[in-house]
Amino acid sequence: MRSSILVRQGDFHLLIDTSTDMRQQCLARKIRRIDAVLYTHHHADHVHGIDELRSFNFFNKTTTPCYGSASTLQDIRTKFSYIFDSNVQVGGGLPKLILNEINGETFSLGDIAVTPLDIEHGGLTITAYRLNDIAYVTDCSGIPEKTREQLMGLDLLIINALGFEPHPTHFCLSQALDAIEDLKPKRALLTHINHKFDHDKLSAELPENVELAYDGLRLQIP
């Protein structure tokens, strides 16, 4: 999913970010259940699909727990105040969400151990997540030393590589590859990439354990 991933562990479905085209992606991939949402930060391409959670509330008869940093949740409350204001007319229905503030401590969702990690996104501090031995690191322009230590020993690292040229708020390709070389995951996927990458050509040039991600990619993790 664009600017987003869905992690399934047994019957538990964990979504990271509600991207702008969440509805189309869920319909195309026949995703019928979301049990919880982790938010990395408040930018539009990561949160503006939030209203689509309403359908999952309706069909699964559930309220969706959502997790994020204090600043991310505050921005969500401000941008989407109608969801959380009890005086707003419901109309066709509103998402039923419970916002939970994370504090850097590991917590469990289903059988997934979730560790929030601080990363740099230009001048912002946003959240990456380690999920058991998988990590999702998007919109990253810098990895603090404490987070670097927590990203060691991964089976899979998913990390952004926006383009070929340096960028003030995102790793470029060379920076992402440097991070992968430093962290030494068994496998790495490059995500949040732009249209300047020739997928086939670049794939042939990447290190053996590094691949380009794409919309609809499915992985089976042992």
Rosetta blueprint (number, residue, H / E / L):
1 M L
2 R L
3 S L
4 S L
5 I E
6 L E
7 V E
8 R E
9 Q E
10 G L
11 D L
12 F E
13 H E
14 L E
15 L E
16 I E
17 D L
18 T L
19 S L
20 T L
21 D L
22 M H
23 R H
24 Q H
25 Q H
26 C H
27 L H
28 A H
29 R H
30 K L
31 I L
32 R L
33 R L
34 I L
35 D L
36 A E
37 V E
38 L E
39 Y L
40 T L
41 H L
42 H L
43 H L
44 A H
45 D H
46 H H
47 V H
48 H L
49 G L
50 I H
51 D H
52 E H
53 L H
54 R H
55 S H
56 F H
57 N H
58 F H
59 F H
60 N H
61 K L
62 T L
63 T L
64 T E
65 P E
66 C E
67 Y E
68 G E
69 S L
70 A H
71 S H
72 T H
73 L H
74 Q H
75 D H
76 I H
77 R H
78 T H
79 K H
80 F L
81 S H
82 Y H
83 I H
84 F H
85 D L
86 S L
87 N L
88 V L
89 Q L
90 V L
91 G L
92 G L
93 G L
94 L L
95 P L
96 K L
97 L E
98 I E
99 L E
100 N E
101 E E
102 I L
103 N L
104 G L
105 E L
106 T L
107 F E
108 S E
109 L E
110 G L
111 D L
112 I E
113 A E
114 V E
115 T E
116 P E
117 L E
118 D E
119 I E
120 E E
121 H E
122 G L
123 G L
124 L E
125 T E
126 I E
127 T E
128 A E
129 Y E
130 R E
131 L E
132 N L
133 D L
134 I E
135 A E
136 Y E
137 V E
138 T L
139 D L
140 C L
141 S L
142 G E
143 I L
144 P L
145 E H
146 K H
147 T H
148 R H
149 E H
150 Q H
151 L L
152 M L
153 G L
154 L L
155 D L
156 L E
157 L E
158 I E
159 I E
160 N E
161 A L
162 L L
163 G L
164 F L
165 E L
166 P L
167 H L
168 P L
169 T L
170 H L
171 F L
172 C L
173 L H
174 S H
175 Q H
176 A H
177 L H
178 D H
179 A H
180 I H
181 E H
182 D H
183 L H
184 K L
185 P L
186 K L
187 R E
188 A E
189 L E
190 L E
191 T E
192 H L
193 I L
194 N L
195 H L
196 K L
197 F L
198 D L
199 H H
200 D H
201 K H
202 L H
203 S H
204 A H
205 E H
206 L L
207 P L
208 E L
209 N L
210 V E
211 E E
212 L E
213 A L
214 Y L
215 D L
216 G L
217 L L
218 R L
219 L L
220 Q L
221 I L
222 P L
